[in-house]
Amino acid sequence: MKNLNLINVLSSDAMPAWVVSSFPVIKIVLAVLICLCALTVTILVLCQKTEDQGGTNAITGTADTFYNRNKGESLQGKIKKTTIALTISIFVLCIAFLIINSIYRGY
């Protein structure tokens, strides 16, 4: 049986030519997606309102209002959830770009 270790599997000799030729395209697509997500996160963060409540918080006895209970369903809550989702996707795309870049170095 053929000895298959990680280095042999990831080397360009073991991969078909169409896979090796598609790595530069994949790297470009990932870089564009990372840039678009980063720009979107920047715009969303600038659109968010601050959560400063004049020094009051749950420890000092802030009242539990209807707005506080349904914060996630408001526009600000949706912007916050979208920001978190895009930030996680940037992290995953950067990891994917790192893996693709380590497999194919482009020389």
TADA-V273976 format. One record per backbone hydrogen bond with DSSP energy under -1.0 kcal/mol. CO is the residue of the C=O (numbers start at 1). NH is the residue of the N-H. If there is no record, write none. Layout:
CO_NH ; CO_NH
This chain:
5_9 ; 6_10 ; 16_20 ; 17_21 ; 22_26 ; 23_27 ; 24_28 ; 25_29 ; 26_30 ; 27_31 ; 28_32 ; 29_33 ; 30_34 ; 31_35 ; 32_36 ; 33_37 ; 34_38 ; 35_39 ; 36_40 ; 37_41 ; 38_42 ; 39_43 ; 40_44 ; 41_45 ; 42_46 ; 43_47 ; 57_62 ; 63_65 ; 65_69 ; 66_70 ; 74_78 ; 75_79 ; 76_80 ; 77_81 ; 78_82 ; 79_83 ; 80_84 ; 81_85 ; 82_86 ; 83_87 ; 84_88 ; 85_89 ; 86_90 ; 87_91 ; 88_92 ; 89_93 ; 90_94 ; 91_95 ; 92_96 ; 93_97 ; 94_98 ; 95_99 ; 96_100 ; 97_101 ; 98_102 ; 99_103 ; 100_104
